[in-house]
């Protein structure tokens, strides 16, 4: 699994430098008083003096096998005297994060070994620990806004060994019943049941950086080395942990591990930790580099080249149509006699029907309006992340920004849906606006609400609290819906240009089409190339979501998005032209579905990814996975379909404006 660890490319470095420039320029223009400092959210450095307390916060437990995060204190760990929730934003809640304080006492520069507590576990608590260990749960902590990480090493193709970080640390491991040491990480035979061992000792390796430009030290690395140790002590156990005389000190991987087994009944476990401080030359601004490292960036460049090859192919076809075929058609249609035209065939013959409103115009208009809303949301979110404004240091920032942008983009959604609906001779603009504001968001909200019931039943922290559900509903009905109506008001009031050709009163009969020009086949073929332009980058995105990795190559993602837009536009134009040449004027819905069918391929890819990359066996988790991937496929369908539809609409308008019609 080390070949899927996230990566920081050169482009990301440039993005970070660019963000640093912005952070230094904005205050000069925004603040009237010199000397005031300004930092982007989540990126303000903090200096620690000798002996200063360094807060360590606990986050959540995650597993790639169950995909169900849990609160850290859902397991019977040592607790502080009072457990307090840290401030969370909307994105953190949606992501299932539950950040709380911890009992760890860590002081700047003080290396020490401490006993945290002794827990007398009941049979049910031991069984819970064993279950979570077998489900391969990892624990996540935060120190100075840095997530805890486990150091890993990987040998590159050129023989160079690089250091990488894996998020969090393992709760425990499964080993043979007679495991001689605490460093065992897995069974040689994965089919064997084995015994569960808990990592009850944590070694915190904290890296700090000092410089003459500031006083104190800045934390630039937070590594955790977990160990399983069956602690023994001399004499009677005392509640004064400073007086407890442990025989298993110093702690190392050669000590007997701490076993947790439901077969053995309850257990008494002593939790300990030690702190190691290491000076580092890594500057504070570069401390996220190891977290964002993804190995070899050649795969991303291969993705770009693959996508560009598809774009160049389609561009050549479109150029041939526009420069040769269309010019020849226009010259022929504009020069031949009217009698000769009766024997001709081609796209001019359907000029009296090409702008005839399609069936279900209200659904088409609301789909296009929602697609515009989602496209602008995605584009602006990726742009802000590429420029460094949505740093991973700002936990939940990307998800929060995405939700807020979706709500605010209700204005263009209402405008474009109402404008299109008016172009299709629709009169019930209020009904169209309600459909735009409620239909697709309602489908998604209902699906998430149903999945939430199952996550509530499992006690997962991914289940949205009732207050968050109310807040999302308030944003939807209090902000998004009014903005959609505002945009629709201006869209329906906008003046429509005169159509280039008149629509006949009697519809023209569509000739019998060849099998390869049939609607279903044409639509399915049209979605292959847009999906082919993004499927390599899609692998990294899905890996970051379902395998708990960082994804921060938004520069590559922006390029892929632009290539996707061009691909959707060109494939829709090409197939729309072929359809009109065969005298089939029912192009409205087909233009939307041609490029939109790539959403179907995305869902099919998610099925393949499920069986080849994931180890999910829980039926509830399977339902959650396919539920969320269904939502992703629907969003992708609406975005790509909208891009293809508006491109085809502009193409049809342009070619029929250039032809002379009596």
C-alpha positions in Angstrom: 0.0 0.0 0.0 3.0 2.3 0.1 2.6 3.0 -3.6 -0.6 5.0 -3.0 0.8 7.4 -0.4 0.0 11.0 -1.5 2.6 13.2 -3.2 3.6 16.9 -3.3 4.6 17.9 -6.8 6.6 20.9 -8.0 3.4 22.5 -8.9 2.2 22.3 -5.3 5.4 24.0 -4.2 4.8 26.8 -6.6 1.2 27.0 -5.3 2.4 27.3 -1.7 4.9 30.0 -2.6 2.2 31.8 -4.5 0.0 31.6 -1.4 2.8 33.0 0.7 3.1 36.0 -1.6 -0.6 36.6 -1.4 -0.4 36.3 2.4 2.2 39.0 2.4 0.6 41.4 -0.1 -3.0 41.4 1.1 -2.3 43.0 4.4 -0.6 45.9 2.7 -3.7 46.7 0.8 -6.3 45.6 3.4 -5.0 47.1 6.6 -4.7 50.8 7.4 -2.4 50.4 10.4 1.2 49.3 9.6 2.6 46.6 11.9 -0.5 44.4 12.0 0.0 40.8 11.0 -2.2 38.8 8.6 -2.2 35.1 8.0 -4.4 32.8 5.9 -6.6 30.6 8.0 -4.8 27.7 9.6 -1.3 28.8 8.7 -0.2 31.1 11.6 3.0 29.8 13.2 3.2 29.4 16.9 6.4 29.5 19.0 7.0 27.5 22.2 9.4 28.4 24.9 11.2 25.9 27.0 8.8 24.0 29.3 5.7 25.4 27.6 2.8 23.0 27.5 2.1 21.6 24.0 -1.5 20.6 23.5 -2.1 17.2 22.0 -5.7 16.7 20.8 -7.2 13.3 19.8 -9.3 13.1 16.7 -11.0 9.9 15.5 -10.5 6.3 14.6 -10.6 5.3 11.0 -10.4 2.1 9.0 -10.2 1.4 5.3 -12.0 -1.9 5.9 -15.1 -0.5 7.5 -15.0 3.2 6.3 -16.8 4.0 9.6 -15.0 6.6 11.7 -15.5 6.6 15.5 -14.9 9.0 18.3 -11.5 8.4 20.0 -13.2 8.0 23.4 -15.7 5.4 22.0 -12.9 3.1 23.1 -12.0 2.9 26.8 -8.8 4.9 26.6 -7.4 7.1 29.4 -9.4 10.3 29.8 -8.6 13.7 31.1 -10.5 15.0 34.1 -12.8 16.9 31.8 -13.3 16.1 28.1 -13.8 19.2 25.9 -14.7 19.4 22.3 -12.4 21.6 20.2 -13.9 24.1 17.8 -15.0 22.5 14.6 -16.1 23.9 11.3 -18.8 22.5 9.1 -16.3 20.5 6.9 -14.8 18.7 9.9 -18.3 17.6 11.1 -19.2 16.4 7.6 -15.9 14.5 7.5 -16.7 12.7 10.8 -13.9 14.5 12.8 -14.5 14.7 16.6 -11.5 16.6 18.0 -11.2 16.6 21.8 -8.5 17.2 24.5 -6.3 14.4 25.9 -4.6 13.5 29.1 -1.1 13.6 27.6 1.2 16.1 29.4 3.9 17.3 26.9 6.3 20.1 27.6 8.5 21.8 25.0 12.0 20.3 25.0 11.3 17.9 27.9 12.0 14.3 27.1 10.3 12.0 29.5 8.6 8.6 30.1 5.2 8.7 31.8 2.5 6.3 32.8 -0.9 7.6 31.5 -3.2 5.3 33.5 -4.2 1.8 34.2 -7.5 0.6 32.7 -9.4 -2.4 34.1 -11.3 -3.6 31.1 -14.5 -5.5 31.3 -15.3 -8.4 28.9 -17.3 -6.2 26.6 -14.5 -3.6 26.5 -11.9 -6.2 25.7 -14.1 -7.5 22.9 -14.6 -4.0 21.5 -10.8 -3.4 21.5 -10.2 -6.8 19.8 -12.9 -6.1 17.1 -11.4 -2.7 16.3 -7.9 -4.1 16.0 -9.1 -6.8 13.7 -10.8 -4.2 11.6 -7.4 -2.4 11.3 -8.4 0.9 12.8 -5.9 3.7 13.0 -5.9 6.5 15.6 -5.5 10.1 14.6 -4.1 12.9 16.8 -3.3 16.5 16.3 -0.4 18.6 17.7 0.1 22.2 16.7 -2.3 21.7 13.8 -0.2 18.8 12.5 -1.7 15.3 12.2 0.1 12.4 13.8 1.9 10.3 11.3 3.8 7.0 11.1 7.1 7.2 9.3 7.5 4.9 6.3 10.3 4.2 3.8 10.0 3.5 0.2 12.7 2.5 -2.4 12.2 4.3 -5.7 13.0 2.9 -9.1 16.4 4.5 -9.1 17.3 2.8 -5.8 16.9 6.0 -3.7 15.1 5.5 -0.4 12.6 8.2 0.4 10.8 8.9 3.7 7.0 9.2 3.7 4.3 9.7 6.2 1.2 7.5 6.7 -1.6 9.2 8.5 -2.3 8.2 12.1 -1.0 5.1 13.8 -2.4 1.6 14.2 -4.5 0.7 17.2 -2.9 -2.7 17.3 -2.1 -5.7 15.2 -2.9 -9.4 14.8 -0.1 -11.8 15.5 0.6 -15.4 16.5 -0.5 -16.5 20.0 3.1 -16.8 21.1 4.3 -13.5 19.7 7.8 -12.9 21.3 8.0 -9.1 20.8 6.0 -6.0 20.5 7.2 -5.1 17.0 5.2 -7.8 15.2 2.8 -6.1 12.8 0.9 -8.9 11.0 0.5 -12.6 10.6 2.6 -14.4 8.0 -0.6 -16.1 6.9 -3.5 -13.6 6.7 -6.1 -16.4 6.7 -5.0 -17.5 10.2 -7.1 -15.9 13.0 -4.2 -15.1 15.3 -4.3 -13.0 18.5 -5.0 -9.3 18.8 -2.4 -7.1 20.5 -2.9 -3.5 21.4 -0.4 -0.7 21.0 -0.5 0.6 24.6 2.8 2.5 24.5 3.3 5.6 22.3 6.6 7.2 21.5 6.1 10.7 20.3 8.9 11.9 18.1 8.4 15.7 17.9 10.6 17.7 15.5 11.2 21.4 16.1 12.9 24.2 14.3 14.8 27.2 15.8 15.8 30.3 14.0 17.2 33.8 14.9 14.2 35.4 13.3 11.9 34.3 16.1 12.1 33.4 19.8 11.4 29.9 21.0 10.9 26.9 18.7 8.3 25.9 16.1 7.0 22.4 15.7 7.6 21.0 12.2 7.0 17.3 12.6 4.8 15.0 14.7 5.6 11.2 14.4 4.2 8.4 16.5 5.9 5.1 17.1 3.4 2.7 18.6 4.5 -0.3 20.6 2.7 -3.2 22.4 4.1 -3.9 25.8 2.8 -6.1 28.6 3.8 -3.9 31.4 4.9 -5.4 34.7 5.5 -3.6 38.0 7.1 -4.3 41.3 5.0 -4.5 44.5 1.4 -3.2 44.7 -0.2 -1.0 42.1 -0.4 2.6 43.3 -2.6 5.4 42.0 0.3 7.8 42.3 1.7 6.9 38.9 5.0 8.7 39.5 5.8 6.2 42.2 4.9 3.1 40.1 8.0 1.0 39.6 7.7 -0.6 36.2 10.0 -3.5 35.3 9.4 -3.0 31.5 11.5 0.2 31.2 13.1 1.3 28.9 10.4 0.3 26.5 11.5 -1.4 23.3 10.2 -3.8 20.6 11.9 -6.7 22.3 9.4 -6.8 25.2 6.4 -9.2 25.4 3.3 -7.5 23.8 0.0 -6.7 25.4 -2.6 -9.2 24.3 -6.4 -8.4 24.2 -8.6 -11.4 23.8 -12.3 -11.9 24.4 -11.5 -15.6 25.2 -9.5 -14.6 28.2 -12.2 -12.3 29.7 -11.3 -8.9 31.2 -7.9 -7.4 31.2 -5.8 -4.9 33.0 -3.8 -2.6 30.6 -1.3 0.0 31.6 -1.0 2.9 29.0 2.3 4.7 28.8 4.1 7.2 26.6 7.4 8.8 26.1 8.5 12.0 24.3 11.5 12.4 22.1 12.5 15.9 20.8 14.6 16.2 17.6 15.9 19.4 16.1 15.1 19.7 12.4 16.3 21.9 9.5 12.8 21.8 8.0 11.3 25.3 8.1 7.8 25.8 9.4 6.5 26.7 5.9 7.6 23.3 4.5 6.5 21.1 7.4 3.6 19.6 5.3 5.9 18.3 2.6 6.2 14.8 3.9 2.5 14.5 4.4 1.7 15.6 0.8 4.4 13.4 -0.8 3.0 11.0 -3.3 6.0 9.4 -4.8 6.5 9.7 -8.5 4.6 12.5 -10.2 5.2 10.8 -13.7 1.8 9.1 -13.3 0.1 12.5 -13.1 2.0 13.7 -16.2 0.9 10.5 -17.9 -2.7 11.4 -17.0 -2.3 14.8 -18.5 -0.7 13.5 -21.7 -3.3 10.8 -22.0 -6.1 13.5 -21.7 -4.3 15.8 -24.1 -4.1 13.1 -26.7 -7.9 12.6 -26.5 -8.4 16.4 -26.8 -6.1 16.7 -29.8 -8.0 13.8 -31.5 -11.4 15.5 -30.9 -10.1 18.9 -31.8 -8.9 17.6 -35.2 -12.3 16.1 -35.9 -14.1 19.3 -34.9 -11.7 21.4 -36.9 -12.3 19.1 -40.0 -16.0 19.5 -39.5 -15.9 23.3 -39.0 -13.4 24.1 -41.7 -14.1 21.6 -44.4 -17.5 19.9 -44.1 -19.4 22.9 -42.7 -17.9 25.3 -45.2 -18.8 23.0 -48.0 -22.3 22.5 -46.7 -22.8 26.2 -46.3 -21.6 27.0 -49.8 -23.8 24.3 -51.2 -26.9 25.3 -49.3 -26.5 29.0 -50.0 -25.8 28.6 -53.8 -28.1 25.8 -55.0 -31.5 26.4 -56.4 -34.5 25.6 -54.3 -35.6 22.8 -56.6 -32.2 21.1 -56.3 -32.4 21.2 -52.6 -35.4 18.9 -52.5 -33.1 16.1 -53.6 -30.4 17.0 -51.1 -30.0 15.7 -47.6 -28.3 17.1 -44.6 -28.7 19.3 -41.6 -30.3 22.2 -43.5 -33.4 20.2 -44.2 -34.3 20.1 -40.5 -34.0 23.9 -40.1 -37.8 24.2 -39.5 -37.6 21.7 -36.5 -34.2 22.1 -35.0 -35.4 24.6 -32.4 -38.6 22.8 -31.6 -38.9 22.4 -27.8 -38.0 18.9 -26.6 -40.2 16.7 -24.3 -39.8 17.5 -20.6 -38.4 21.0 -21.1 -38.8 21.8 -17.4 -36.6 18.9 -16.3 -34.0 19.8 -19.0 -33.9 23.4 -17.8 -33.6 22.4 -14.1 -30.9 19.8 -15.0 -28.8 22.4 -16.9 -29.3 25.0 -14.1 -28.1 22.6 -11.5 -25.2 21.6 -13.7 -24.1 25.2 -14.0 -24.3 25.5 -10.2 -22.2 22.4 -9.6 -19.6 23.3 -12.3 -19.0 26.8 -10.9 -18.8 25.3 -7.4 -16.2 22.7 -8.5 -14.2 25.2 -10.6 -13.9 27.8 -7.9 -13.1 25.3 -5.2 -10.3 23.7 -7.2 -9.0 27.2 -8.1 -8.9 28.3 -4.5 -7.2 25.0 -3.5 -4.7 25.4 -6.3 -3.8 28.9 -5.2 -3.2 27.6 -1.6 -6.2 29.3 0.1 -7.6 25.9 1.1 -4.5 24.5 2.8 -4.7 21.0 4.4 -3.6 22.8 7.6 -7.1 24.3 7.6 -8.9 21.1 8.5 -12.3 20.8 6.7 -11.7 24.0 4.8 -12.1 22.5 1.4 -15.4 20.8 2.3 -16.7 23.9 4.0 -15.9 26.1 1.0 -17.5 23.6 -1.3 -20.8 23.6 0.6 -20.8 27.4 0.8 -20.0 27.8 -2.8 -22.8 25.5 -3.8 -25.3 27.6 -1.8 -24.0 30.9 -3.3 -24.0 29.6 -6.8 -27.8 29.4 -6.6 -28.0 32.7 -8.5 -26.4 31.4 -11.8 -28.4 28.2 -11.4 -31.7 30.0 -11.3 -30.7 32.4 -14.1 -29.6 29.7 -16.6 -32.5 27.4 -15.8 -35.1 30.2 -16.2 -33.4 31.5 -19.4 -33.3 28.1 -21.0 -36.9 27.3 -19.9 -38.0 30.6 -21.5 -36.1 29.7 -24.7 -38.1 26.4 -24.8 -41.4 28.3 -24.7 -42.0 27.4 -21.1 -44.5 29.6 -19.1 -44.4 28.1 -15.6 -41.1 29.7 -14.5 -42.0 29.4 -10.8 -42.4 25.6 -11.2 -39.1 25.4 -13.1 -37.3 27.4 -10.4 -38.7 25.1 -7.6 -37.5 22.1 -9.6 -34.1 23.6 -9.9 -33.8 24.5 -6.2 -35.4 21.3 -4.8 -35.3 18.3 -7.2 -31.6 17.2 -7.4 -30.6 18.6 -4.0 -33.6 16.8 -2.5 -32.6 13.5 -4.1 -29.1 13.9 -2.7 -30.3 15.0 0.8 -32.7 12.1 1.0 -30.0 9.6 0.1 -27.6 11.1 2.7 -30.4 11.1 5.3 -31.1 7.4 4.7 -27.3 6.5 4.9 -27.2 8.6 8.0 -29.6 6.2 9.7 -27.3 3.3 9.1 -24.3 5.2 10.4 -26.3 6.3 13.5 -27.1 2.6 14.1 -23.4 1.8 14.0 -22.6 4.7 16.4 -20.1 6.2 13.8 -18.9 9.8 14.1 -19.6 10.1 10.4 -23.3 10.3 11.2 -24.4 13.9 11.0 -25.7 15.3 14.3 -29.2 16.5 14.3 -28.0 20.1 14.7 -25.8 19.9 11.6 -28.8 18.5 9.6 -30.9 21.4 10.7 -28.1 23.8 9.8 -27.8 22.3 6.3 -31.5 22.5 5.8 -31.4 26.2 6.9 -28.7 26.9 4.4 -30.6 25.1 1.7 -34.0 26.7 2.3 -32.9 30.0 3.8 -30.1 30.9 1.4 -29.9 28.6 -1.6 -33.6 28.5 -2.6 -34.0 32.3 -2.3 -30.9 32.8 -4.4 -32.2 30.4 -7.1 -35.4 32.4 -7.2 -33.4 35.7 -7.5 -31.4 34.3 -10.4 -34.5 32.9 -12.0 -36.3 36.3 -11.8 -33.5 38.0 -13.8 -33.2 35.0 -16.2 -36.9 35.0 -17.1 -36.8 38.7 -17.5 -33.8 38.6 -19.9 -34.6 39.3 -23.5 -34.2 36.4 -25.8 -32.5 36.9 -29.2 -34.4 36.1 -32.3 -33.9 32.5 -33.4 -31.9 32.2 -36.7 -34.7 30.1 -38.3 -38.4 29.8 -37.9 -40.0 26.6 -36.5 -42.6 24.9 -38.6 -46.1 24.2 -37.2 -46.1 20.6 -38.3 -43.1 18.4 -37.1 -41.0 16.8 -39.8 -40.8 13.0 -39.9 -37.5 11.7 -38.8 -36.0 9.1 -41.3 -35.2 5.6 -40.1 -31.7 5.8 -38.5 -28.9 3.3 -38.8 -28.2 1.2 -35.7 -25.0 3.1 -34.8 -27.0 6.4 -34.9 -29.7 5.1 -32.5 -30.0 7.2 -29.3 -28.9 4.7 -26.7 -25.8 3.5 -28.6 -24.8 7.1 -29.5 -25.2 8.3 -25.9 -23.1 5.4 -24.4 -20.3 5.9 -27.0 -20.3 9.7 -26.2 -19.4 9.2 -22.5 -16.3 7.1 -23.1 -13.9 9.9 -24.1 -14.8 12.4 -21.4 -14.3 9.6 -18.8 -11.1 8.5 -20.5 -9.7 12.0 -20.0 -10.0 11.8 -16.2 -9.9 8.2 -15.1 -6.2 8.2 -14.2 -6.6 11.2 -11.9 -9.8 9.7 -10.6 -7.8 6.8 -9.1 -5.8 9.2 -6.9 -8.9 11.1 -5.9 -10.7 7.9 -4.9 -7.6 6.7 -3.1 -7.5 9.9 -1.0 -11.2 9.5 -0.1 -11.5 5.8 0.6 -7.9 4.9 1.7 -7.4 7.9 4.0 -4.7 9.7 1.9 -3.9 13.3 1.4 -4.7 14.7 -2.1 -3.1 18.1 -2.8 -2.1 18.1 -6.5 -4.8 20.6 -7.4 -2.7 22.1 -10.1 -2.9 18.8 -12.0 -6.6 18.6 -11.1 -7.3 22.0 -12.6 -5.6 21.0 -15.9 -7.7 17.8 -16.0 -10.9 19.8 -15.3 -10.2 22.1 -18.3 -9.4 19.1 -20.5 -12.6 17.5 -19.4 -14.6 20.6 -20.4 -13.0 20.7 -23.8 -13.5 17.0 -24.3 -17.2 17.2 -23.3 -17.8 20.2 -25.6 -16.1 18.6 -28.6 -17.6 15.1 -28.4 -21.1 16.7 -28.0 -20.6 18.9 -31.0 -19.3 16.1 -33.2 -22.2 13.7 -32.4 -24.8 16.5 -32.6 -23.5 17.4 -36.1 -23.7 13.7 -37.2 -27.2 13.5 -35.8 -28.4 16.6 -37.7 -26.8 15.4 -40.9 -29.0 12.3 -40.6 -32.1 14.6 -40.4 -32.7 13.8 -36.7 -33.6 17.1 -35.0 -34.2 15.6 -31.5 -30.8 16.9 -30.3 -31.7 18.7 -27.1 -31.7 15.8 -24.6 -29.2 13.8 -26.6 -26.7 16.7 -26.3 -27.1 16.6 -22.6 -26.9 12.8 -22.2 -24.1 12.2 -24.7 -21.3 13.8 -22.5 -23.4 13.2 -19.3 -23.2 9.4 -19.8 -19.6 9.6 -18.5 -21.2 9.6 -15.1 -22.4 6.1 -15.8 -18.8 5.1 -16.6 -17.7 6.7 -13.3 -20.1 4.6 -11.3 -19.0 1.5 -13.3 -15.4 2.3 -12.4 -16.3 2.7 -8.7 -17.6 -0.9 -8.9 -14.3 -2.1 -10.3 -12.4 -0.1 -7.7 -14.5 -1.6 -4.9 -13.5 -5.1 -5.8 -9.9 -4.5 -6.7 -8.7 -1.9 -4.2 -10.9 -2.1 -1.1 -11.3 -4.9 1.5 -14.9 -4.0 2.6 -17.0 -6.9 3.7 -19.6 -5.1 6.0 -23.0 -4.7 4.2 -23.6 -1.4 5.8 -20.2 0.0 4.6 -20.9 -1.4 1.1 -24.2 0.5 1.1 -22.5 3.7 2.2 -19.8 3.3 -0.4 -22.1 2.8 -3.3 -24.5 5.5 -2.0 -21.8 8.1 -2.0 -20.3 7.0 -5.3 -23.9 7.2 -6.7 -24.0 10.8 -5.6 -20.6 11.5 -7.1 -21.7 9.9 -10.4 -24.9 12.0 -10.4 -22.9 15.2 -9.8 -20.4 14.2 -12.6 -23.4 13.5 -14.9 -24.9 16.9 -14.4 -21.6 18.8 -14.8 -20.5 17.0 -18.0 -24.0 16.9 -19.4 -24.4 20.7 -18.9 -21.1 21.4 -20.6 -22.0 19.2 -23.6 -25.5 20.7 -23.8 -24.5 24.4 -23.9 -21.7 23.6 -26.3 -24.1 21.9 -28.7 -26.7 24.7 -28.3 -24.1 27.3 -29.3 -22.9 25.1 -32.2 -26.5 24.6 -33.5 -27.3 28.3 -33.1 -24.1 29.3 -35.0 -24.5 27.0 -38.0 -28.1 27.8 -38.6 -27.3 31.5 -38.3 -24.9 31.2 -41.2 -27.2 29.4 -43.6 -29.7 31.3 -45.9 -33.3 30.1 -45.4 -36.2 31.4 -47.5 
